Amino acid sequence: MTANLTTNHASMLTPIFDEIIDKSFTEALAKQPPIFPDICKVHDPQSLNGSRLKNQFKSTSLGGFGSFSSVAEGTAIPTRVLDSGYTKTYSYVKYGDGIKASSELMDDDLYGELVRRVERLGLHLPRFLENMIAGVFRNAFSATGNAAGGDGAALVSDEHTPLNGTGSDQSNLGSGPLSIASLDAALKACAEMTDDETNPLPWMPRILLVPPALRRTARQLLGGVQESGTEQYSYNTFRDDIPKVIVHPLLGANYGGSDTSWFLLDPELLDINLFIRSQPVTEYDYDAATQIHSWYYSFRVAAGHNDWRGVFGSSGVSES
């Protein structure tokens, strides 16, 4: 009888643990606001247009629109078929974690230790999502597997082929370490971008994204009123052009990234995505033979990029 009462009591804790996880998640975000919402688009299940019944999500970007045509009086306005953009299929992956508690623990400390363990799950979730999106940038120069975009190239590459198959490849690959010269060259390249119809599509990068090793360099380049490295007064125009520096702790070599890579981001064009197929849920199970209580926490997500536009990057190494 006592075992049954304990089991019933434990199963009733599941909705309470859901609340604890949500509270821990919210508090974690308040203490340390996440970076990923600034460098990707987050899509929850309600925004996926019925894709909740699928194990994949296909994303298509918008192709070049072309220029307006002059229309003479009394003549028909010309129409055109919009080109389909890059298409990429995202496969959802299920992730999960769990905690176990013996009946003895339940009897001796019903809430204290259990609550602390559940709180850790809530704290871990934003860090996990942060690492997923950081992985897109850590692999930005690779076209292997899921790292490739809708055009089959790496996120940062000099081989972005136009959708219509005509014209020259475009490049969002810079050269050299982070410096005044390399930033100048990158901003010039962004201003000269075109769409797939070769119409002007100038980017306006508003974010400089760097690993911790480039924190000081980035702040010096963008933070001061005076241009970095100048002996006499020279106004620092970078602080107007790129108002935000984001130092991402998960981009560095210590986590499989690079201590020299840097990126310029245009939030209006950015097509890096985090798709949340199912929100985190908690499930309960009890093994009568071992008298072990288990709570399982799982969710399904996918991350990656479709279109390369909106990201300009450099590995930090000068091209030979």
HELIX and SHEET records of a PDB file:
HELIX    1   1 THR A    2  LYS A   31  1                                  30    
HELIX    2   2 PHE A   36  ILE A   39  1                                   4    
HELIX    3   3 PRO A   45  SER A   47  5                                   3    
HELIX    4   4 SER A   51  LEU A   53  5                                   3    
HELIX    5   5 SER A  103  ASP A  108  1                                   6    
HELIX    6   6 GLY A  112  ARG A  138  1                                  27    
HELIX    7   7 GLY A  145  ALA A  147  5                                   3    
HELIX    8   8 ILE A  180  ALA A  191  1                                  12    
HELIX    9   9 PRO A  212  LEU A  214  5                                   3    
HELIX   10  10 ARG A  215  GLY A  223  1                                   9    
HELIX   11  11 PHE A  238  ASP A  241  1                                   4    
HELIX   12  12 ALA A  253  TYR A  255  5                                   3    
SHEET    1   A 4 LYS A  41  HIS A  43  0                                        
SHEET    2   A 4 ILE A 272  ASP A 287  1                                        
SHEET    3   A 4 ILE A 292  HIS A 305 -1                                        
SHEET    4   A 4 VAL A  93  SER A 102 -1                                        
SHEET    1   B 2 GLN A  56  LEU A  62  0                                        
SHEET    2   B 2 SER A  84  SER A  91 -1                                        
SHEET    1   C 4 LYS A 244  VAL A 247  0                                        
SHEET    2   C 4 ILE A 207  VAL A 210  1                                        
SHEET    3   C 4 TRP A 262  LEU A 265 -1                                        
SHEET    4   C 4 VAL A 311  SER A 314 -1                                        
END                                                                             
